[in-house]
Amino acid sequence: WRAREDDSSTLLLVATSCRPGEIYAKIYEAGEDYLAVLQSEWIGSPELVADTLSTEALARGLEAPHLICGGAAQNIALLFDARSEKYSLATPDFPIILLELAVAGALKLENQEPENDVLSAQPLYLAPSNAERNLLERKASVR
């Protein structure tokens, strides 16, 4: 997001596959000097995740392209291609991510900001799907 020339913000979707047909996602609003959580972690279908990103952008009057990254970014990109929506796939370099986190963390310490911030991740309990439960029951009955 720092590569944008204007002062506007953009949306950043971080998404990874978690179960068949579902994505674990989080949406941020990123500006030149800030990063804020818009949608905390949740699990949904690729269509729901894409719709949520588009809805958040519309509600804030933000124009595309949105940044998409993570293991499921390509799934979202395919949906945006089908809808003719603009996006940018981000494949950040790991050392750059560490540097950005370190800078953000240092600023938060310097400003004495609370611990519950954008850098924290909340684990979600992933209940087994029906298919996983059936497989577990089948394996248990075979023994």
BAFIGU-765950 format. One record per residue (C-alpha): x, y, z negated. Coordinates in Angstrom, 2 decimals. Example, Ala and Ser with C-alpha at 12.3 -4.5 7.8 and 13.67 -1.06 7.14 Angstrom:
<rs>
<r X="12.30" Y="-4.50" Z="-7.80"/>
<r X="13.67" Y="-1.06" Z="-7.14"/>
</rs>
This chain:
<rs>
<r X="0.00" Y="0.00" Z="0.00"/>
<r X="2.94" Y="2.35" Z="-0.51"/>
<r X="3.55" Y="2.29" Z="3.24"/>
<r X="0.40" Y="4.33" Z="3.94"/>
<r X="1.12" Y="7.90" Z="4.92"/>
<r X="-1.96" Y="9.62" Z="3.54"/>
<r X="-2.99" Y="10.03" Z="-0.09"/>
<r X="-6.02" Y="7.76" Z="0.20"/>
<r X="-6.30" Y="4.49" Z="-1.62"/>
<r X="-6.87" Y="1.07" Z="-0.15"/>
<r X="-8.26" Y="-2.20" Z="-1.38"/>
<r X="-6.01" Y="-5.16" Z="-2.05"/>
<r X="-7.50" Y="-8.65" Z="-2.17"/>
<r X="-5.42" Y="-11.38" Z="-3.74"/>
<r X="-6.95" Y="-14.77" Z="-2.95"/>
<r X="-5.92" Y="-18.38" Z="-3.23"/>
<r X="-7.71" Y="-21.67" Z="-2.63"/>
<r X="-8.89" Y="-23.40" Z="-5.78"/>
<r X="-11.44" Y="-26.08" Z="-4.83"/>
<r X="-12.74" Y="-27.29" Z="-1.49"/>
<r X="-14.66" Y="-24.42" Z="0.06"/>
<r X="-13.93" Y="-21.99" Z="-2.80"/>
<r X="-11.47" Y="-19.19" Z="-3.37"/>
<r X="-10.06" Y="-17.71" Z="-6.59"/>
<r X="-9.88" Y="-13.96" Z="-5.99"/>
<r X="-9.22" Y="-10.57" Z="-7.55"/>
<r X="-9.68" Y="-7.13" Z="-5.96"/>
<r X="-7.54" Y="-4.08" Z="-6.73"/>
<r X="-7.70" Y="-0.47" Z="-5.63"/>
<r X="-4.20" Y="0.72" Z="-4.83"/>
<r X="-3.05" Y="4.30" Z="-4.40"/>
<r X="0.30" Y="5.99" Z="-4.09"/>
<r X="0.91" Y="5.90" Z="-7.83"/>
<r X="-1.72" Y="3.60" Z="-9.32"/>
<r X="-3.20" Y="0.13" Z="-9.23"/>
<r X="-6.63" Y="-0.53" Z="-10.73"/>
<r X="-8.74" Y="-3.68" Z="-11.00"/>
<r X="-12.07" Y="-3.37" Z="-9.18"/>
<r X="-13.19" Y="-6.97" Z="-9.43"/>
<r X="-11.64" Y="-9.23" Z="-12.03"/>
<r X="-10.94" Y="-12.86" Z="-11.26"/>
<r X="-13.80" Y="-14.88" Z="-9.90"/>
<r X="-14.42" Y="-17.93" Z="-7.77"/>
<r X="-16.57" Y="-17.89" Z="-4.66"/>
<r X="-16.91" Y="-19.01" Z="-1.09"/>
<r X="-14.73" Y="-17.28" Z="1.52"/>
<r X="-17.85" Y="-15.52" Z="2.81"/>
<r X="-18.72" Y="-14.20" Z="-0.66"/>
<r X="-15.16" Y="-12.98" Z="-1.21"/>
<r X="-15.10" Y="-11.20" Z="2.18"/>
<r X="-18.54" Y="-9.67" Z="1.52"/>
<r X="-17.45" Y="-8.47" Z="-1.93"/>
<r X="-14.34" Y="-6.80" Z="-0.50"/>
<r X="-16.41" Y="-5.05" Z="2.18"/>
<r X="-19.04" Y="-3.99" Z="-0.37"/>
<r X="-16.42" Y="-2.54" Z="-2.74"/>
<r X="-14.92" Y="-0.56" Z="0.15"/>
<r X="-18.31" Y="0.74" Z="1.23"/>
<r X="-19.26" Y="1.74" Z="-2.33"/>
<r X="-16.05" Y="3.78" Z="-2.64"/>
<r X="-16.08" Y="5.23" Z="0.87"/>
<r X="-12.76" Y="3.55" Z="1.66"/>
<r X="-11.96" Y="2.77" Z="5.24"/>
<r X="-10.24" Y="-0.32" Z="6.55"/>
<r X="-7.73" Y="-1.79" Z="6.94"/>
<r X="-7.78" Y="-3.61" Z="3.64"/>
<r X="-4.76" Y="-5.55" Z="2.47"/>
<r X="-5.22" Y="-9.29" Z="2.03"/>
<r X="-2.63" Y="-11.59" Z="0.52"/>
<r X="-2.33" Y="-14.98" Z="-1.11"/>
<r X="-2.77" Y="-18.58" Z="-0.10"/>
<r X="-6.34" Y="-18.08" Z="1.13"/>
<r X="-5.69" Y="-14.80" Z="2.96"/>
<r X="-5.88" Y="-16.52" Z="6.33"/>
<r X="-9.41" Y="-17.81" Z="5.53"/>
<r X="-10.58" Y="-14.24" Z="4.83"/>
<r X="-8.75" Y="-12.97" Z="7.93"/>
<r X="-10.66" Y="-15.42" Z="10.13"/>
<r X="-13.96" Y="-14.10" Z="8.75"/>
<r X="-12.91" Y="-10.48" Z="9.31"/>
<r X="-11.84" Y="-11.35" Z="12.87"/>
<r X="-15.28" Y="-12.82" Z="13.53"/>
<r X="-16.88" Y="-9.64" Z="12.13"/>
<r X="-14.47" Y="-7.32" Z="13.97"/>
<r X="-13.40" Y="-5.80" Z="10.65"/>
<r X="-9.94" Y="-4.32" Z="10.30"/>
<r X="-7.49" Y="-5.77" Z="7.79"/>
<r X="-3.78" Y="-6.24" Z="7.21"/>
<r X="-2.29" Y="-9.50" Z="6.07"/>
<r X="0.36" Y="-8.85" Z="3.45"/>
<r X="3.11" Y="-11.35" Z="2.88"/>
<r X="5.12" Y="-9.66" Z="0.16"/>
<r X="8.66" Y="-10.68" Z="-0.61"/>
<r X="8.96" Y="-12.24" Z="-4.09"/>
<r X="11.81" Y="-9.94" Z="-5.29"/>
<r X="9.75" Y="-6.92" Z="-4.22"/>
<r X="6.80" Y="-8.19" Z="-6.27"/>
<r X="9.05" Y="-8.58" Z="-9.31"/>
<r X="10.41" Y="-5.06" Z="-8.83"/>
<r X="6.91" Y="-3.58" Z="-8.52"/>
<r X="5.75" Y="-5.43" Z="-11.66"/>
<r X="8.82" Y="-4.24" Z="-13.56"/>
<r X="8.25" Y="-0.61" Z="-12.52"/>
<r X="4.54" Y="-0.79" Z="-13.37"/>
<r X="5.31" Y="-2.42" Z="-16.72"/>
<r X="7.95" Y="0.19" Z="-17.55"/>
<r X="5.52" Y="3.01" Z="-16.77"/>
<r X="2.86" Y="1.42" Z="-18.97"/>
<r X="5.32" Y="1.09" Z="-21.86"/>
<r X="6.48" Y="4.66" Z="-21.36"/>
<r X="2.89" Y="5.94" Z="-21.33"/>
<r X="1.93" Y="3.64" Z="-24.23"/>
<r X="-1.01" Y="2.20" Z="-22.32"/>
<r X="-3.07" Y="-0.66" Z="-23.82"/>
<r X="-2.13" Y="-4.26" Z="-23.19"/>
<r X="-5.30" Y="-5.17" Z="-21.29"/>
<r X="-4.27" Y="-3.73" Z="-17.95"/>
<r X="-4.15" Y="-4.61" Z="-14.27"/>
<r X="-1.10" Y="-6.80" Z="-14.69"/>
<r X="-2.93" Y="-9.26" Z="-16.90"/>
<r X="-4.60" Y="-12.31" Z="-15.42"/>
<r X="-7.50" Y="-14.03" Z="-17.08"/>
<r X="-7.56" Y="-17.79" Z="-16.55"/>
<r X="-10.87" Y="-19.16" Z="-15.39"/>
<r X="-12.14" Y="-22.53" Z="-16.50"/>
<r X="-12.57" Y="-24.62" Z="-13.40"/>
<r X="-15.27" Y="-27.16" Z="-14.11"/>
<r X="-15.01" Y="-30.24" Z="-11.93"/>
<r X="-17.15" Y="-30.13" Z="-8.81"/>
<r X="-19.81" Y="-32.78" Z="-8.22"/>
<r X="-17.49" Y="-34.58" Z="-5.82"/>
<r X="-14.71" Y="-34.62" Z="-8.42"/>
<r X="-17.09" Y="-35.92" Z="-11.09"/>
<r X="-18.32" Y="-38.69" Z="-8.77"/>
<r X="-14.75" Y="-39.68" Z="-7.96"/>
<r X="-13.84" Y="-39.78" Z="-11.68"/>
<r X="-16.94" Y="-41.90" Z="-12.45"/>
<r X="-16.11" Y="-44.28" Z="-9.59"/>
<r X="-12.52" Y="-44.67" Z="-10.82"/>
<r X="-13.75" Y="-45.27" Z="-14.40"/>
<r X="-16.23" Y="-47.97" Z="-13.29"/>
<r X="-13.55" Y="-49.82" Z="-11.27"/>
<r X="-11.33" Y="-50.34" Z="-14.33"/>
</rs>
